[in-house]
């Protein structure tokens, strides 16, 4: 006799748990969404060719010349005092009394390319069916992914919207419980009881009645509270599921930027925290490589990033707009003398932030 027979019988009308996701072939095909097979995939929906803008050949963009900004001694000193004031271990005395030798403005350009894209993916979703409206194929044919109207957000704003595809819904028995609303408990195999692990089902331990199961040799299953079954975790007892295709639309501003490394004593990462003067802004569905700019590296970076964005995004997403910007980021190397020693610091960004590699005094006494 099976050792588990004394635990009682199970109800054969309550099925074992099925898969948590619909198995292959469980869902019908919907025209235009053949990549959706009902699993956990989220297939990409590439835009139709008509949605892909084509660049014009041999077209470039000219950029005006710009004057490099300068920083006065008063501005440099005020910026240093503000910086020193935020560092408790620094004294303000050197900043007040240092003597400037030279303020060297350095030309720093930051190139930025923004490509605003729209991407669409789709996947089957389901929810318990409790009598809610069903927008099924009887109301029409489901539109292709890129024909579903979705109002875009403000340009260059990231957003994700999800919407059911019209006319893709239908009701089907739950694949988890096969329409029963309950599933057999997998811990007690539907018997509602489990063999006592303390006495191994003997009812006695060390020649005494088992105190854990009170001599019965079995205990109520705590996973199903002794019922032998649980409410289906997928349909929550409703027995039916409403299936539909969920379209996910993602608007994203993809940004690439570059600053030529021309000042070895200044860490380029500092530029990430400040702004510059955007003296050149070029915006269109597709922008074109910059030509004739005094800094050839900016021209080369413009051409390379534009080509990279076009190849990276045009095959998977719809390019809605591009914008390229050249900022003049202020950077001044302030050289000074203090107590007979020469040193220096940098003032950078429109915000006049300060970078100091070595300050004259680490004394906290003012």
C-alpha positions as a printed Julia matrix, in Angstrom:
366×3 Matrix{Float64}:
   0.0    0.0     0.0
   1.22   3.5    -0.84
   2.58   5.23    2.26
   0.49   8.29    1.41
  -2.83   6.46    1.06
  -3.55   6.89    4.77
  -3.41  10.65    4.23
  -6.75  10.47    2.45
  -7.93  10.71   -1.15
  -7.9   13.74   -3.39
 -10.73  15.15   -5.49
 -10.05  14.08   -9.11
 -12.31  16.86  -10.36
  -9.85  19.5    -9.18
  -6.98  19.65  -11.67
  -3.31  20.05  -10.99
  -1.83  23.47  -11.64
  -1.3   24.25  -15.3
   1.28  26.66  -16.72
   1.28  30.24  -15.42
   1.38  31.57  -19.01
  -0.73  30.39  -21.93
   1.05  27.53  -23.74
   2.03  27.75  -27.39
  -0.97  27.59  -29.68
  -3.4   28.52  -26.9
  -4.13  31.96  -28.41
  -5.38  32.85  -31.86
  -3.31  34.78  -34.38
  -4.21  38.4   -34.94
  -3.28  39.93  -38.29
  -0.29  42.25  -37.93
   0.77  40.71  -34.61
   2.14  37.34  -35.68
   5.16  37.66  -33.39
   2.89  37.35  -30.35
   2.65  33.69  -29.35
   1.22  34.06  -25.89
   4.46  33.59  -23.95
   6.49  36.15  -22.08
   7.94  37.76  -25.18
   7.4   41.41  -26.01
   8.03  41.5   -29.77
   9.28  44.69  -31.34
   7.09  46.24  -34.03
   9.41  47.99  -36.53
   7.82  51.03  -38.19
   6.69  50.71  -41.81
   9.13  52.07  -44.43
   6.92  55.11  -44.95
   7.65  56.17  -41.36
  11.44  56.2   -41.87
  12.82  59.6   -42.95
  15.59  59.48  -45.53
  18.58  61.83  -45.33
  19.49  63.98  -48.3
  22.88  63.27  -49.83
  25.79  65.71  -49.61
  23.97  68.07  -47.28
  25.78  69.83  -44.45
  25.13  72.51  -41.83
  27.18  75.67  -41.38
  27.86  77.13  -37.94
  28.57  80.81  -37.11
  31.75  81.85  -35.36
  31.59  82.67  -31.66
  33.67  84.73  -29.26
  35.27  82.99  -26.27
  33.96  84.51  -23.0
  36.32  85.95  -20.38
  36.16  86.03  -16.59
  37.23  89.06  -14.55
  39.35  88.89  -11.4
  36.35  89.85   -9.27
  34.25  87.05  -10.72
  37.07  84.53  -10.29
  37.69  85.57   -6.67
  33.96  85.49   -5.79
  33.66  82.02   -7.33
  36.64  80.77   -5.32
  35.3   82.29   -2.08
  31.94  80.6    -2.68
  33.7   77.29   -3.31
  35.95  77.61   -0.22
  32.93  78.54    1.9
  31.36  75.17    1.09
  34.46  73.3     2.35
  34.7   73.43    6.15
  38.39  72.51    6.19
  39.46  75.37    3.9
  40.34  78.86    5.06
  39.03  81.86    3.15
  42.2   83.85    3.87
  44.14  82.65    0.77
  41.14  83.31   -1.48
  40.82  86.87   -0.14
  44.49  87.75   -0.31
  45.9   85.91   -3.34
  47.28  87.99   -6.19
  46.2   87.02   -9.71
  48.97  86.66  -12.29
  46.89  85.66  -15.32
  43.36  84.62  -16.3
  43.59  82.3   -19.3
  40.27  81.68  -21.12
  40.13  78.24  -22.75
  37.87  77.44  -25.68
  35.68  74.43  -24.82
  32.88  73.27  -27.1
  30.3   70.65  -26.16
  28.45  68.96  -29.0
  25.14  67.27  -28.24
  22.89  65.23  -30.52
  19.34  64.36  -29.5
  17.24  61.87  -31.44
  13.62  61.68  -30.3
  12.18  58.27  -31.13
   8.93  56.34  -30.82
   9.11  52.58  -30.33
   6.21  50.14  -30.3
   6.11  46.64  -28.87
   3.2   44.3   -28.31
   2.45  41.25  -26.18
  -0.52  39.18  -25.14
  -1.91  40.03  -21.72
  -4.73  38.52  -19.71
  -6.82  39.36  -16.68
  -9.62  37.58  -14.8
 -12.89  37.89  -16.67
 -15.7   39.16  -14.48
 -18.18  40.33  -17.07
 -16.3   43.4   -18.31
 -16.84  44.53  -21.94
 -15.03  42.46  -24.58
 -13.76  44.4   -27.61
 -13.39  41.41  -29.91
 -13.01  40.8   -33.64
 -16.77  40.95  -34.07
 -16.37  44.73  -33.9
 -13.77  44.93  -36.65
 -10.24  44.02  -37.63
  -7.44  44.98  -35.27
  -5.38  47.87  -36.7
  -1.64  47.26  -37.27
   0.63  48.43  -34.45
   1.55  51.72  -36.09
  -2.05  52.52  -37.04
  -3.17  52.68  -33.4
  -3.5   56.4   -32.68
  -1.4   57.54  -29.73
  -1.0   61.28  -29.07
   2.7   62.02  -28.48
   3.9   63.88  -25.39
   5.79  67.15  -25.46
   8.78  66.79  -27.75
  11.99  65.41  -26.21
  10.04  64.14  -23.2
  10.42  60.48  -22.18
   7.15  58.62  -21.65
   5.69  55.12  -21.81
   2.02  54.49  -22.62
   0.22  51.14  -22.73
  -3.09  50.55  -24.5
  -5.05  47.43  -25.51
  -5.14  46.91  -29.27
  -8.72  47.5   -30.5
 -10.73  44.38  -31.39
  -8.04  41.96  -30.12
  -9.9   40.75  -27.01
 -11.58  37.43  -26.38
 -12.59  35.26  -23.41
 -11.18  31.8   -22.85
 -11.08  29.22  -20.06
  -8.24  29.74  -17.65
  -5.18  27.77  -18.72
  -4.0   27.43  -15.12
  -7.05  25.72  -13.62
  -8.7   24.58  -16.89
 -11.83  26.51  -16.0
 -12.28  24.99  -12.54
 -11.43  28.13  -10.55
  -9.38  25.99   -8.16
  -6.17  23.99   -8.43
  -5.0   20.97   -6.51
  -2.57  21.84   -3.73
   0.9   20.81   -4.82
   2.19  20.49   -1.27
  -0.25  17.86   -0.02
  -1.19  16.56   -3.5
  -4.82  17.46   -2.88
  -5.25  15.38    0.3
  -5.41  18.28    2.74
  -2.96  16.54    5.05
   0.77  15.98    5.15
   2.82  13.35    6.93
   4.16  14.65   10.22
   7.83  15.43    9.74
   8.55  15.19   13.46
   7.56  11.54   13.89
   7.69  10.57   10.19
   4.06   9.49   10.3
   4.41   6.96   13.14
   2.46   8.98   15.66
   5.11   8.29   18.26
   8.49   9.72   19.01
  10.91   8.18   21.53
   8.18   5.76   22.65
   5.85   8.62   23.46
   2.91  10.02   21.61
   4.1   12.65   19.12
   3.38  16.09   20.53
   3.47  17.68   17.1
   0.65  15.68   15.49
  -0.93  14.4    18.75
  -0.34  10.84   17.68
  -2.19  11.05   14.39
   0.91  10.76   12.24
  -0.33  13.5     9.93
  -1.0   17.22   10.08
  -3.26  19.63    8.27
  -1.61  21.17    5.23
  -0.94  24.8     6.0
  -0.65  25.75    2.32
  -4.31  24.96    1.56
  -5.66  25.08    5.14
  -6.65  21.42    4.86
  -8.91  21.88    1.82
  -6.67  20.08   -0.64
  -7.04  22.89   -3.15
  -6.42  26.6    -3.55
  -8.13  29.36   -5.47
  -6.52  29.67   -8.88
  -3.75  32.24   -8.73
  -4.32  33.32  -12.34
  -8.09  33.75  -12.73
  -8.7   34.26   -8.97
 -11.62  31.85   -9.13
 -13.42  33.47  -12.07
 -12.66  30.42  -14.27
 -12.29  32.57  -17.41
  -9.65  34.97  -18.63
  -9.94  38.01  -20.87
  -7.04  37.93  -23.34
  -5.97  40.96  -25.37
  -2.9   42.37  -27.08
  -1.28  45.17  -25.11
   0.56  47.75  -27.19
   3.43  49.54  -25.44
   4.52  52.86  -26.93
   7.81  54.31  -25.72
   8.91  57.85  -26.49
  12.55  58.42  -25.64
  15.04  61.21  -26.12
  18.33  59.52  -26.99
  21.26  61.82  -26.17
  24.91  61.61  -27.15
  27.41  64.34  -26.39
  31.12  64.98  -26.7
  33.66  67.46  -25.36
  37.13  67.46  -26.92
  39.79  66.77  -24.29
  42.06  69.79  -24.6
  43.01  70.54  -20.98
  44.87  67.66  -19.26
  44.85  69.41  -15.86
  41.05  69.66  -15.79
  38.83  66.53  -15.4
  36.26  66.48  -18.22
  33.63  64.84  -15.98
  33.25  68.16  -14.19
  31.57  69.53  -17.32
  28.63  67.15  -16.8
  27.41  69.24  -13.85
  27.39  72.64  -15.56
  25.76  74.31  -18.53
  27.2   76.33  -21.36
  26.0   78.89  -23.86
  24.1   77.06  -26.66
  25.12  79.43  -29.44
  24.12  76.96  -32.16
  20.92  74.9   -32.26
  19.84  72.99  -35.36
  16.55  71.08  -35.3
  14.73  69.04  -37.94
  13.35  65.56  -38.55
  16.9   64.69  -39.59
  19.86  66.99  -38.99
  23.01  67.03  -41.09
  26.71  66.99  -40.3
  28.32  70.27  -39.31
  30.83  71.66  -41.76
  33.31  74.53  -41.66
  33.41  74.87  -37.87
  36.8   76.09  -36.51
  37.16  72.96  -34.36
  37.41  70.07  -36.82
  36.85  67.51  -34.06
  33.34  68.9   -33.56
  32.67  68.44  -37.31
  33.92  64.85  -37.18
  31.91  64.03  -34.05
  28.78  65.54  -35.59
  29.08  63.38  -38.68
  29.85  60.18  -36.73
  27.07  60.58  -34.15
  24.45  61.47  -36.77
  25.32  58.33  -38.76
  25.38  56.24  -35.6
  21.94  57.43  -34.46
  20.43  56.94  -37.9
  21.62  53.34  -38.13
  20.85  52.52  -34.51
  17.31  53.85  -34.34
  15.8   53.89  -37.84
  15.43  50.09  -38.1
  13.62  49.64  -34.78
  11.99  52.97  -34.03
  10.39  55.93  -35.68
  12.6   59.03  -35.61
  10.3   61.94  -34.8
  12.84  64.74  -34.5
  16.53  65.44  -34.13
  18.34  68.34  -32.54
  22.05  69.11  -32.49
  23.52  71.74  -30.23
  26.95  73.28  -29.8
  27.55  74.88  -26.43
  30.43  77.11  -25.53
  31.29  75.99  -22.01
  33.21  78.72  -20.14
  36.55  77.54  -18.74
  39.17  79.89  -17.29
  42.48  78.88  -15.76
  43.19  81.39  -12.99
  46.9   81.58  -12.09
  47.83  83.34   -8.84
  50.55  83.97   -6.28
  50.06  83.49   -2.54
  52.79  83.73    0.11
  55.43  83.52   -2.59
  54.04  80.33   -4.12
  52.38  80.06   -7.49
  49.26  77.94   -8.02
  45.99  78.01   -9.88
  42.36  76.94  -10.11
  39.68  76.63  -12.78
  36.4   78.53  -13.11
  33.99  76.66  -15.38
  30.43  76.65  -16.62
  27.86  79.42  -16.81
  27.4   78.79  -13.08
  31.06  79.75  -12.39
  31.85  76.54  -10.56
  35.4   76.04   -9.27
  37.82  73.14   -9.5
  40.92  73.19   -7.3
  43.46  70.39   -7.36
  45.45  71.84   -4.43
  44.42  74.68   -2.15
  47.09  76.71   -0.29
  45.78  76.1     3.2
  43.88  73.26    4.85
  43.56  75.16    8.12
  40.02  75.6     9.45
  40.95  78.76   11.41
  39.79  81.85    9.52
